[in-house]
Amino acid sequence: MTDITDKKTLDTILDINAIKKLLPHRYPFLLVDKVKDIIPFESATGIKLVTANEWYFEGHFPNYPIMPGVLIIEAMAQTAGVLILHSQQIENNQQSAEQNMVYFMSMDKVKFRNPVVPGDALEIKVIKERVRGNVWRFIGKAFVDGKLTNEAIFTAMVAN
């Protein structure tokens, strides 16, 4: 059995209920359905199952629905938030999240490469580039069927 304080890879899959305990986001703005892998303090992979019933497809675009790129970037930020808060839980040997919040601060080198459409399983990979105090910098990439759809470098701040 893995010690919860071990900072190596955990074979943990966080479902929507676990994510909701970490993030304040709720429908319609919770954009991560599960986390399929996490290496505390290093990286995480989130999944967004994109359905035809998403609220944004009504207007983006009616005859050719595409997930807005800014929402994919938001999904990256939420995946990073899960990584940060889950890592803090492990560090503090806690079963539930503290009252910390993660705030998206900036994004750089954002690229929109391929559309994300209904029926896609969006895989969101975030990798910590560095941490300075309470500011984390990430490299984020999103994929559908192994094909890169979006990428960005972004920062987030942890506050309580």
Helices and strands as residue ranges (DSSP letters): H 16-22, E 34-39, E 43-49, G 55-58, H 69-91, E 101-112, E 121-132, E 135-144, E 147-159
